[in-house]
Amino acid sequence: MGTSHWQLLILLVIILLLFGNRIPQIAKSLGKGITEFKKGVKSGEDDDEDEEEELPKKKSKKKVAKEEDDEE
């Protein structure tokens, strides 16, 4: 037994009447949350790029062995 379009419409109207005054508040807080999340993700990406620039390049085993031979 499925629901008809009229039943869904009536249910939507009842929900709107019960929670209608809270919907703008919920949407506003949801929008702020999404904005903060995007800022956090952007900040995390920027931090990762900064760390990559600060890390020294790894030397190959051949270069390390050659430097050790040169020191002796």
PyMOL commands that set and color helices and strands:
alter all, ss='L'
color gray80, all
select helices_A, chain A and resi 5-19+23-54+61-71
alter helices_A, ss='H'
color red, helices_A
deselect
rebuild
show_as cartoon
